[in-house]
Amino acid sequence: MQSLSGRGQSPAHLAACGGQAFCLLWLLQTAADANQQDASGETPMHKAARAGSLECISVLMASEAHFE
């Protein structure tokens, strides 16, 4: 998935931000980069944490996303 929003956010960023765990899982299974940074330097993990989505955080952790 290389399509980015105007803020450099990938579909994985948007799914994580919106708490869409099943969508995020599908994106990661179809080669989305769990560690891709947007224009602000944030990864999907940052977006999921900011949204308070424990489901998305779990999906990202299972996909070996960085969480420092």
PDB file with SEQRES, HELIX, SHEET and CRYST1 records, atoms N, CA, C and O in Angstrom:
SEQRES   1 A   68  MET GLN SER LEU SER GLY ARG GLY GLN SER PRO ALA HIS          
SEQRES   2 A   68  LEU ALA ALA CYS GLY GLY GLN ALA PHE CYS LEU LEU TRP          
SEQRES   3 A   68  LEU LEU GLN THR ALA ALA ASP ALA ASN GLN GLN ASP ALA          
SEQRES   4 A   68  SER GLY GLU THR PRO MET HIS LYS ALA ALA ARG ALA GLY          
SEQRES   5 A   68  SER LEU GLU CYS ILE SER VAL LEU MET ALA SER GLU ALA          
SEQRES   6 A   68  HIS PHE GLU                                                  
HELIX    1 AA1 PRO A   11  CYS A   17  1                                   7    
HELIX    2 AA2 ALA A   21  GLN A   29  1                                   9    
HELIX    3 AA3 PRO A   44  ALA A   51  1                                   8    
HELIX    4 AA4 LEU A   54  ALA A   62  1                                   9    
CRYST1    1.000    1.000    1.000  90.00  90.00  90.00 P 1           1          
ATOM      1  N   MET A   1       0.841  -1.179   0.000  1.00  0.00           N  
ATOM      2  CA  MET A   1       0.000   0.000   0.000  1.00  0.00           C  
ATOM      3  C   MET A   1       0.884   1.239   0.000  1.00  0.00           C  
ATOM      4  O   MET A   1       1.483   1.572   1.023  1.00  0.00           O  
ATOM      5  N   GLN A   2       0.969   1.901  -1.097  1.00  0.00           N  
ATOM      6  CA  GLN A   2       1.805   3.087  -1.175  1.00  0.00           C  
ATOM      7  C   GLN A   2       0.992   4.374  -1.260  1.00  0.00           C  
ATOM      8  O   GLN A   2       1.571   5.460  -1.224  1.00  0.00           O  
ATOM      9  N   SER A   3      -0.316   4.286  -1.370  1.00  0.00           N  
ATOM     10  CA  SER A   3      -1.156   5.467  -1.474  1.00  0.00           C  
ATOM     11  C   SER A   3      -1.142   6.239  -0.155  1.00  0.00           C  
ATOM     12  O   SER A   3      -1.403   5.680   0.910  1.00  0.00           O  
ATOM     13  N   LEU A   4      -0.832   7.536  -0.248  1.00  0.00           N  
ATOM     14  CA  LEU A   4      -0.733   8.363   0.953  1.00  0.00           C  
ATOM     15  C   LEU A   4      -1.683   9.545   0.885  1.00  0.00           C  
ATOM     16  O   LEU A   4      -1.983  10.049  -0.198  1.00  0.00           O  
ATOM     17  N   SER A   5      -2.153   9.985   2.038  1.00  0.00           N  
ATOM     18  CA  SER A   5      -2.984  11.186   2.108  1.00  0.00           C  
ATOM     19  C   SER A   5      -2.094  12.413   1.973  1.00  0.00           C  
ATOM     20  O   SER A   5      -0.875  12.286   1.861  1.00  0.00           O  
ATOM     21  N   GLY A   6      -2.679  13.568   1.982  1.00  0.00           N  
ATOM     22  CA  GLY A   6      -1.922  14.812   1.912  1.00  0.00           C  
ATOM     23  C   GLY A   6      -0.991  15.009   3.092  1.00  0.00           C  
ATOM     24  O   GLY A   6      -0.049  15.798   3.009  1.00  0.00           O  
ATOM     25  N   ARG A   7      -1.231  14.320   4.172  1.00  0.00           N  
ATOM     26  CA  ARG A   7      -0.380  14.398   5.368  1.00  0.00           C  
ATOM     27  C   ARG A   7       0.596  13.229   5.445  1.00  0.00           C  
ATOM     28  O   ARG A   7       1.230  13.001   6.475  1.00  0.00           O  
ATOM     29  N   GLY A   8       0.708  12.496   4.345  1.00  0.00           N  
ATOM     30  CA  GLY A   8       1.635  11.374   4.306  1.00  0.00           C  
ATOM     31  C   GLY A   8       1.152  10.149   5.052  1.00  0.00           C  
ATOM     32  O   GLY A   8       1.944   9.273   5.397  1.00  0.00           O  
ATOM     33  N   GLN A   9      -0.149  10.084   5.304  1.00  0.00           N  
ATOM     34  CA  GLN A   9      -0.696   8.948   6.041  1.00  0.00           C  
ATOM     35  C   GLN A   9      -1.123   7.846   5.081  1.00  0.00           C  
ATOM     36  O   GLN A   9      -1.800   8.092   4.083  1.00  0.00           O  
ATOM     37  N   SER A  10      -0.714   6.638   5.405  1.00  0.00           N  
ATOM     38  CA  SER A  10      -1.089   5.466   4.617  1.00  0.00           C  
ATOM     39  C   SER A  10      -2.473   4.980   5.064  1.00  0.00           C  
ATOM     40  O   SER A  10      -2.986   5.434   6.087  1.00  0.00           O  
ATOM     41  N   PRO A  11      -3.076   4.065   4.306  1.00  0.00           N  
ATOM     42  CA  PRO A  11      -4.325   3.470   4.770  1.00  0.00           C  
ATOM     43  C   PRO A  11      -4.186   2.825   6.154  1.00  0.00           C  
ATOM     44  O   PRO A  11      -5.144   2.820   6.928  1.00  0.00           O  
ATOM     45  N   ALA A  12      -3.010   2.284   6.473  1.00  0.00           N  
ATOM     46  CA  ALA A  12      -2.797   1.694   7.806  1.00  0.00           C  
ATOM     47  C   ALA A  12      -2.871   2.765   8.892  1.00  0.00           C  
ATOM     48  O   ALA A  12      -3.414   2.518   9.968  1.00  0.00           O  
ATOM     49  N   HIS A  13      -2.331   3.946   8.619  1.00  0.00           N  
ATOM     50  CA  HIS A  13      -2.439   5.054   9.576  1.00  0.00           C  
ATOM     51  C   HIS A  13      -3.910   5.399   9.812  1.00  0.00           C  
ATOM     52  O   HIS A  13      -4.348   5.566  10.950  1.00  0.00           O  
ATOM     53  N   LEU A  14      -4.651   5.502   8.727  1.00  0.00           N  
ATOM     54  CA  LEU A  14      -6.054   5.903   8.827  1.00  0.00           C  
ATOM     55  C   LEU A  14      -6.892   4.847   9.541  1.00  0.00           C  
ATOM     56  O   LEU A  14      -7.766   5.185  10.339  1.00  0.00           O  
ATOM     57  N   ALA A  15      -6.633   3.572   9.260  1.00  0.00           N  
ATOM     58  CA  ALA A  15      -7.361   2.499   9.935  1.00  0.00           C  
ATOM     59  C   ALA A  15      -7.047   2.505  11.430  1.00  0.00           C  
ATOM     60  O   ALA A  15      -7.948   2.350  12.254  1.00  0.00           O  
ATOM     61  N   ALA A  16      -5.784   2.682  11.778  1.00  0.00           N  
ATOM     62  CA  ALA A  16      -5.377   2.707  13.188  1.00  0.00           C  
ATOM     63  C   ALA A  16      -5.989   3.897  13.907  1.00  0.00           C  
ATOM     64  O   ALA A  16      -6.458   3.773  15.038  1.00  0.00           O  
ATOM     65  N   CYS A  17      -5.984   5.040  13.257  1.00  0.00           N  
ATOM     66  CA  CYS A  17      -6.537   6.266  13.838  1.00  0.00           C  
ATOM     67  C   CYS A  17      -8.043   6.126  14.077  1.00  0.00           C  
ATOM     68  O   CYS A  17      -8.582   6.656  15.048  1.00  0.00           O  
ATOM     69  N   GLY A  18      -8.704   5.407  13.177  1.00  0.00           N  
ATOM     70  CA  GLY A  18     -10.148   5.225  13.287  1.00  0.00           C  
ATOM     71  C   GLY A  18     -10.567   4.021  14.108  1.00  0.00           C  
ATOM     72  O   GLY A  18     -11.759   3.744  14.243  1.00  0.00           O  
ATOM     73  N   GLY A  19      -9.592   3.299  14.660  1.00  0.00           N  
ATOM     74  CA  GLY A  19      -9.927   2.136  15.474  1.00  0.00           C  
ATOM     75  C   GLY A  19     -10.478   0.967  14.682  1.00  0.00           C  
ATOM     76  O   GLY A  19     -11.214   0.139  15.218  1.00  0.00           O  
ATOM     77  N   GLN A  20     -10.126   0.899  13.413  1.00  0.00           N  
ATOM     78  CA  GLN A  20     -10.633  -0.146  12.523  1.00  0.00           C  
ATOM     79  C   GLN A  20      -9.682  -1.346  12.506  1.00  0.00           C  
ATOM     80  O   GLN A  20      -8.917  -1.524  11.559  1.00  0.00           O  
ATOM     81  N   ALA A  21      -9.735  -2.157  13.549  1.00  0.00           N  
ATOM     82  CA  ALA A  21      -8.782  -3.254  13.731  1.00  0.00           C  
ATOM     83  C   ALA A  21      -8.844  -4.294  12.615  1.00  0.00           C  
ATOM     84  O   ALA A  21      -7.800  -4.758  12.156  1.00  0.00           O  
ATOM     85  N   PHE A  22     -10.037  -4.668  12.170  1.00  0.00           N  
ATOM     86  CA  PHE A  22     -10.134  -5.680  11.116  1.00  0.00           C  
ATOM     87  C   PHE A  22      -9.579  -5.152   9.801  1.00  0.00           C  
ATOM     88  O   PHE A  22      -8.906  -5.879   9.071  1.00  0.00           O  
ATOM     89  N   CYS A  23      -9.854  -3.910   9.503  1.00  0.00           N  
ATOM     90  CA  CYS A  23      -9.304  -3.279   8.301  1.00  0.00           C  
ATOM     91  C   CYS A  23      -7.783  -3.208   8.408  1.00  0.00           C  
ATOM     92  O   CYS A  23      -7.079  -3.516   7.446  1.00  0.00           O  
ATOM     93  N   LEU A  24      -7.279  -2.810   9.552  1.00  0.00           N  
ATOM     94  CA  LEU A  24      -5.843  -2.726   9.776  1.00  0.00           C  
ATOM     95  C   LEU A  24      -5.199  -4.097   9.616  1.00  0.00           C  
ATOM     96  O   LEU A  24      -4.150  -4.216   8.984  1.00  0.00           O  
ATOM     97  N   LEU A  25      -5.810  -5.126  10.176  1.00  0.00           N  
ATOM     98  CA  LEU A  25      -5.284  -6.484  10.041  1.00  0.00           C  
ATOM     99  C   LEU A  25      -5.198  -6.878   8.572  1.00  0.00           C  
ATOM    100  O   LEU A  25      -4.180  -7.414   8.134  1.00  0.00           O  
ATOM    101  N   TRP A  26      -6.248  -6.619   7.813  1.00  0.00           N  
ATOM    102  CA  TRP A  26      -6.244  -6.939   6.382  1.00  0.00           C  
ATOM    103  C   TRP A  26      -5.132  -6.184   5.660  1.00  0.00           C  
ATOM    104  O   TRP A  26      -4.418  -6.767   4.844  1.00  0.00           O  
ATOM    105  N   LEU A  27      -4.980  -4.906   5.950  1.00  0.00           N  
ATOM    106  CA  LEU A  27      -3.924  -4.117   5.310  1.00  0.00           C  
ATOM    107  C   LEU A  27      -2.546  -4.692   5.615  1.00  0.00           C  
ATOM    108  O   LEU A  27      -1.702  -4.789   4.724  1.00  0.00           O  
ATOM    109  N   LEU A  28      -2.318  -5.066   6.851  1.00  0.00           N  
ATOM    110  CA  LEU A  28      -1.024  -5.625   7.238  1.00  0.00           C  
ATOM    111  C   LEU A  28      -0.790  -6.985   6.585  1.00  0.00           C  
ATOM    112  O   LEU A  28       0.342  -7.321   6.238  1.00  0.00           O  
ATOM    113  N   GLN A  29      -1.851  -7.763   6.418  1.00  0.00           N  
ATOM    114  CA  GLN A  29      -1.727  -9.064   5.760  1.00  0.00           C  
ATOM    115  C   GLN A  29      -1.484  -8.926   4.263  1.00  0.00           C  
ATOM    116  O   GLN A  29      -1.017  -9.866   3.618  1.00  0.00           O  
ATOM    117  N   THR A  30      -1.796  -7.765   3.711  1.00  0.00           N  
ATOM    118  CA  THR A  30      -1.593  -7.535   2.276  1.00  0.00           C  
ATOM    119  C   THR A  30      -0.438  -6.575   2.032  1.00  0.00           C  
ATOM    120  O   THR A  30      -0.453  -5.803   1.072  1.00  0.00           O  
ATOM    121  N   ALA A  31       0.562  -6.627   2.908  1.00  0.00           N  
ATOM    122  CA  ALA A  31       1.860  -5.960   2.726  1.00  0.00           C  
ATOM    123  C   ALA A  31       1.928  -4.489   3.116  1.00  0.00           C  
ATOM    124  O   ALA A  31       2.857  -3.799   2.696  1.00  0.00           O  
ATOM    125  N   ALA A  32       0.987  -3.985   3.897  1.00  0.00           N  
ATOM    126  CA  ALA A  32       1.139  -2.618   4.406  1.00  0.00           C  
ATOM    127  C   ALA A  32       2.306  -2.591   5.389  1.00  0.00           C  
ATOM    128  O   ALA A  32       2.570  -3.580   6.072  1.00  0.00           O  
ATOM    129  N   ASP A  33       2.995  -1.471   5.458  1.00  0.00           N  
ATOM    130  CA  ASP A  33       4.147  -1.315   6.349  1.00  0.00           C  
ATOM    131  C   ASP A  33       3.669  -0.803   7.708  1.00  0.00           C  
ATOM    132  O   ASP A  33       3.208   0.333   7.823  1.00  0.00           O  
ATOM    133  N   ALA A  34       3.780  -1.638   8.724  1.00  0.00           N  
ATOM    134  CA  ALA A  34       3.327  -1.277  10.071  1.00  0.00           C  
ATOM    135  C   ALA A  34       4.188  -0.201  10.707  1.00  0.00           C  
ATOM    136  O   ALA A  34       3.787   0.405  11.700  1.00  0.00           O  
ATOM    137  N   ASN A  35       5.362   0.043  10.151  1.00  0.00           N  
ATOM    138  CA  ASN A  35       6.296   1.009  10.740  1.00  0.00           C  
ATOM    139  C   ASN A  35       6.488   2.260   9.888  1.00  0.00           C  
ATOM    140  O   ASN A  35       7.375   3.068  10.163  1.00  0.00           O  
ATOM    141  N   GLN A  36       5.671   2.423   8.866  1.00  0.00           N  
ATOM    142  CA  GLN A  36       5.789   3.595   7.998  1.00  0.00           C  
ATOM    143  C   GLN A  36       5.443   4.857   8.775  1.00  0.00           C  
ATOM    144  O   GLN A  36       4.454   4.896   9.507  1.00  0.00           O  
ATOM    145  N   GLN A  37       6.258   5.879   8.611  1.00  0.00           N  
ATOM    146  CA  GLN A  37       6.013   7.152   9.286  1.00  0.00           C  
ATOM    147  C   GLN A  37       5.280   8.109   8.355  1.00  0.00           C  
ATOM    148  O   GLN A  37       5.517   8.126   7.147  1.00  0.00           O  
ATOM    149  N   ASP A  38       4.384   8.905   8.936  1.00  0.00           N  
ATOM    150  CA  ASP A  38       3.700   9.938   8.163  1.00  0.00           C  
ATOM    151  C   ASP A  38       4.536  11.214   8.184  1.00  0.00           C  
ATOM    152  O   ASP A  38       5.675  11.200   8.651  1.00  0.00           O  
ATOM    153  N   ALA A  39       3.988  12.302   7.687  1.00  0.00           N  
ATOM    154  CA  ALA A  39       4.717  13.572   7.610  1.00  0.00           C  
ATOM    155  C   ALA A  39       5.118  14.096   8.988  1.00  0.00           C  
ATOM    156  O   ALA A  39       6.058  14.883   9.098  1.00  0.00           O  
ATOM    157  N   SER A  40       4.421  13.672  10.034  1.00  0.00           N  
ATOM    158  CA  SER A  40       4.736  14.094  11.406  1.00  0.00           C  
ATOM    159  C   SER A  40       5.682  13.130  12.109  1.00  0.00           C  
ATOM    160  O   SER A  40       6.045  13.345  13.265  1.00  0.00           O  
ATOM    161  N   GLY A  41       6.081  12.072  11.417  1.00  0.00           N  
ATOM    162  CA  GLY A  41       6.966  11.077  12.006  1.00  0.00           C  
ATOM    163  C   GLY A  41       6.243  10.028  12.831  1.00  0.00           C  
ATOM    164  O   GLY A  41       6.876   9.268  13.563  1.00  0.00           O  
ATOM    165  N   GLU A  42       4.914   9.981  12.717  1.00  0.00           N  
ATOM    166  CA  GLU A  42       4.137   9.015  13.495  1.00  0.00           C  
ATOM    167  C   GLU A  42       3.851   7.759  12.679  1.00  0.00           C  
ATOM    168  O   GLU A  42       3.634   7.816  11.469  1.00  0.00           O  
ATOM    169  N   THR A  43       3.857   6.629  13.370  1.00  0.00           N  
ATOM    170  CA  THR A  43       3.535   5.342  12.763  1.00  0.00           C  
ATOM    171  C   THR A  43       2.074   4.988  13.069  1.00  0.00           C  
ATOM    172  O   THR A  43       1.431   5.671  13.866  1.00  0.00           O  
ATOM    173  N   PRO A  44       1.548   3.935  12.449  1.00  0.00           N  
ATOM    174  CA  PRO A  44       0.203   3.498  12.815  1.00  0.00           C  
ATOM    175  C   PRO A  44       0.058   3.200  14.313  1.00  0.00           C  
ATOM    176  O   PRO A  44      -1.020   3.392  14.877  1.00  0.00           O  
ATOM    177  N   MET A  45       1.127   2.737  14.958  1.00  0.00           N  
ATOM    178  CA  MET A  45       1.074   2.477  16.407  1.00  0.00           C  
ATOM    179  C   MET A  45       0.793   3.771  17.176  1.00  0.00           C  
ATOM    180  O   MET A  45       0.008   3.771  18.125  1.00  0.00           O  
ATOM    181  N   HIS A  46       1.430   4.866  16.771  1.00  0.00           N  
ATOM    182  CA  HIS A  46       1.163   6.157  17.416  1.00  0.00           C  
ATOM    183  C   HIS A  46      -0.307   6.537  17.252  1.00  0.00           C  
ATOM    184  O   HIS A  46      -0.949   6.997  18.196  1.00  0.00           O  
ATOM    185  N   LYS A  47      -0.829   6.338  16.041  1.00  0.00           N  
ATOM    186  CA  LYS A  47      -2.221   6.700  15.764  1.00  0.00           C  
ATOM    187  C   LYS A  47      -3.182   5.856  16.603  1.00  0.00           C  
ATOM    188  O   LYS A  47      -4.149   6.377  17.160  1.00  0.00           O  
ATOM    189  N   ALA A  48      -2.911   4.551  16.692  1.00  0.00           N  
ATOM    190  CA  ALA A  48      -3.773   3.664  17.479  1.00  0.00           C  
ATOM    191  C   ALA A  48      -3.741   4.044  18.954  1.00  0.00           C  
ATOM    192  O   ALA A  48      -4.776   4.044  19.621  1.00  0.00           O  
ATOM    193  N   ALA A  49      -2.561   4.366  19.462  1.00  0.00           N  
ATOM    194  CA  ALA A  49      -2.438   4.760  20.870  1.00  0.00           C  
ATOM    195  C   ALA A  49      -3.179   6.060  21.135  1.00  0.00           C  
ATOM    196  O   ALA A  49      -3.875   6.193  22.141  1.00  0.00           O  
ATOM    197  N   ARG A  50      -3.028   7.020  20.225  1.00  0.00           N  
ATOM    198  CA  ARG A  50      -3.711   8.307  20.390  1.00  0.00           C  
ATOM    199  C   ARG A  50      -5.231   8.124  20.373  1.00  0.00           C  
ATOM    200  O   ARG A  50      -5.958   8.816  21.086  1.00  0.00           O  
ATOM    201  N   ALA A  51      -5.699   7.187  19.550  1.00  0.00           N  
ATOM    202  CA  ALA A  51      -7.135   6.921  19.454  1.00  0.00           C  
ATOM    203  C   ALA A  51      -7.635   6.051  20.608  1.00  0.00           C  
ATOM    204  O   ALA A  51      -8.842   5.913  20.801  1.00  0.00           O  
ATOM    205  N   GLY A  52      -6.714   5.468  21.372  1.00  0.00           N  
ATOM    206  CA  GLY A  52      -7.108   4.592  22.472  1.00  0.00           C  
ATOM    207  C   GLY A  52      -7.658   3.258  22.004  1.00  0.00           C  
ATOM    208  O   GLY A  52      -8.470   2.640  22.693  1.00  0.00           O  
ATOM    209  N   SER A  53      -7.218   2.810  20.830  1.00  0.00           N  
ATOM    210  CA  SER A  53      -7.724   1.563  20.266  1.00  0.00           C  
ATOM    211  C   SER A  53      -6.836   0.385  20.662  1.00  0.00           C  
ATOM    212  O   SER A  53      -5.827   0.105  20.016  1.00  0.00           O  
ATOM    213  N   LEU A  54      -7.229  -0.292  21.728  1.00  0.00           N  
ATOM    214  CA  LEU A  54      -6.470  -1.450  22.187  1.00  0.00           C  
ATOM    215  C   LEU A  54      -6.470  -2.565  21.150  1.00  0.00           C  
ATOM    216  O   LEU A  54      -5.495  -3.306  21.031  1.00  0.00           O  
ATOM    217  N   GLU A  55      -7.565  -2.685  20.399  1.00  0.00           N  
ATOM    218  CA  GLU A  55      -7.634  -3.711  19.364  1.00  0.00           C  
ATOM    219  C   GLU A  55      -6.587  -3.459  18.282  1.00  0.00           C  
ATOM    220  O   GLU A  55      -5.899  -4.387  17.856  1.00  0.00           O  
ATOM    221  N   CYS A  56      -6.464  -2.214  17.837  1.00  0.00           N  
ATOM    222  CA  CYS A  56      -5.469  -1.881  16.812  1.00  0.00           C  
ATOM    223  C   CYS A  56      -4.052  -2.033  17.357  1.00  0.00           C  
ATOM    224  O   CYS A  56      -3.159  -2.493  16.646  1.00  0.00           O  
ATOM    225  N   ILE A  57      -3.847  -1.654  18.597  1.00  0.00           N  
ATOM    226  CA  ILE A  57      -2.527  -1.826  19.211  1.00  0.00           C  
ATOM    227  C   ILE A  57      -2.165  -3.309  19.240  1.00  0.00           C  
ATOM    228  O   ILE A  57      -1.028  -3.674  18.942  1.00  0.00           O  
ATOM    229  N   SER A  58      -3.117  -4.160  19.592  1.00  0.00           N  
ATOM    230  CA  SER A  58      -2.871  -5.605  19.620  1.00  0.00           C  
ATOM    231  C   SER A  58      -2.529  -6.140  18.240  1.00  0.00           C  
ATOM    232  O   SER A  58      -1.615  -6.952  18.094  1.00  0.00           O  
ATOM    233  N   VAL A  59      -3.256  -5.692  17.229  1.00  0.00           N  
ATOM    234  CA  VAL A  59      -2.981  -6.115  15.850  1.00  0.00           C  
ATOM    235  C   VAL A  59      -1.578  -5.689  15.446  1.00  0.00           C  
ATOM    236  O   VAL A  59      -0.836  -6.471  14.852  1.00  0.00           O  
ATOM    237  N   LEU A  60      -1.217  -4.469  15.762  1.00  0.00           N  
ATOM    238  CA  LEU A  60       0.110  -3.965  15.398  1.00  0.00           C  
ATOM    239  C   LEU A  60       1.217  -4.696  16.153  1.00  0.00           C  
ATOM    240  O   LEU A  60       2.260  -5.001  15.575  1.00  0.00           O  
ATOM    241  N   MET A  61       1.004  -4.976  17.420  1.00  0.00           N  
ATOM    242  CA  MET A  61       2.016  -5.709  18.185  1.00  0.00           C  
ATOM    243  C   MET A  61       2.201  -7.116  17.623  1.00  0.00           C  
ATOM    244  O   MET A  61       3.325  -7.615  17.557  1.00  0.00           O  
ATOM    245  N   ALA A  62       1.113  -7.753  17.221  1.00  0.00           N  
ATOM    246  CA  ALA A  62       1.196  -9.093  16.639  1.00  0.00           C  
ATOM    247  C   ALA A  62       1.930  -9.084  15.302  1.00  0.00           C  
ATOM    248  O   ALA A  62       2.500 -10.095  14.890  1.00  0.00           O  
ATOM    249  N   SER A  63       1.910  -7.938  14.629  1.00  0.00           N  
ATOM    250  CA  SER A  63       2.598  -7.831  13.336  1.00  0.00           C  
ATOM    251  C   SER A  63       4.037  -7.351  13.502  1.00  0.00           C  
ATOM    252  O   SER A  63       4.712  -7.030  12.524  1.00  0.00           O  
ATOM    253  N   GLU A  64       4.496  -7.305  14.744  1.00  0.00           N  
ATOM    254  CA  GLU A  64       5.860  -6.897  15.075  1.00  0.00           C  
ATOM    255  C   GLU A  64       6.157  -5.434  14.744  1.00  0.00           C  
ATOM    256  O   GLU A  64       7.277  -5.084  14.374  1.00  0.00           O  
ATOM    257  N   ALA A  65       5.141  -4.591  14.883  1.00  0.00           N  
ATOM    258  CA  ALA A  65       5.351  -3.154  14.703  1.00  0.00           C  
ATOM    259  C   ALA A  65       6.211  -2.629  15.843  1.00  0.00           C  
ATOM    260  O   ALA A  65       6.138  -3.125  16.967  1.00  0.00           O  
ATOM    261  N   HIS A  66       7.015  -1.635  15.547  1.00  0.00           N  
ATOM    262  CA  HIS A  66       7.826  -1.001  16.588  1.00  0.00           C  
ATOM    263  C   HIS A  66       6.912  -0.186  17.490  1.00  0.00           C  
ATOM    264  O   HIS A  66       5.970   0.447  17.013  1.00  0.00           O  
ATOM    265  N   PHE A  67       7.180  -0.198  18.765  1.00  0.00           N  
ATOM    266  CA  PHE A  67       6.326   0.561  19.679  1.00  0.00           C  
ATOM    267  C   PHE A  67       7.115   1.370  20.689  1.00  0.00           C  
ATOM    268  O   PHE A  67       6.673   1.547  21.825  1.00  0.00           O  
ATOM    269  N   GLU A  68       8.280   1.864  20.287  1.00  0.00           N  
ATOM    270  CA  GLU A  68       9.025   2.708  21.210  1.00  0.00           C  
ATOM    271  C   GLU A  68       8.525   4.121  21.155  1.00  0.00           C  
ATOM    272  O   GLU A  68       9.036   4.984  21.869  1.00  0.00           O  
TER     273      GLU A  68                                                      
END                                                                             
